């Protein structure tokens, strides 16, 4: 039996509806009377069997958030139309409730660690429509605020940074210098541990993944998924072996500082190495 979590927009919207309805201590029939939405149809939406509409999302926001504070259903509906991968929307609740996050991203930096300029330069390579670019930038920055910078009991975050992501130029040298400086700032947060993985062969190099308390999100160029079964166990074991192969924390920070200084001089560390070897 597969352990993949359903990742459709309807499933995620329905889960959020169930959570708010139970928090408000409303029966489905009571919510139906408040919103004017058919009781049976509401049930199908909550179970993820029917997709919401903008009108339904507005009615739910009016029912649960009459003063507008905290309203989210219309935002969720709009997000479903903003090129945010559906599988990642299914992951967000696991991530936000986690007490610990273990993050590995080969070749490029995790979205949780990216500066806005790095994000933009990376997304530009995908040639996204302008509205998709804007939505993804906003969603990544908001995600960072929710996970890394929340005031109340933030998750303990363990980042393994691929050294190749520190050498690969995304945008300009100025963008990379800013990004390296940002990494050092994040690494200094009390709930964050960050180490660098050397450029060696490893069986986790093929794809990024994030492990929460009881689930893992992983993706490839063909798509992503949330798993709670053997995939979680396999990737948890891989993360342990990655940690064993990393530089120590102090060595990792020294590497980042050194590379930041090179990028700030307007040079690419990788180009400098290749030039020396060619000579």
Buried (B, 14 or more C-beta within 10 A) or exposed (E): EEBEBBBBBBBBBBBBBBEBBEEEEBEBEBBBEBBEBEBEEBBBBBBBEBBBEEEBBBBBBBBBBEEEEEBBBBEBBEBBEBBBBBBBBBBBBBBEEBEEBBBBBBEBBBBBBBBBBBBBBBBEEEEBEEEBBBBBBBBBBEBBEEBBEEEEEBBBBBBBBBBBBBBBBBBEBEBBBBBBBBBEEBBEEEBBBBBBBBEEEBEBBEBBBBBBEEBBBBBEEEEBBBBBBEBBEBBEEBBEEBBEBBBEEEEBBEBBEEBBEBBBEEEBBBEEEEEEEEE
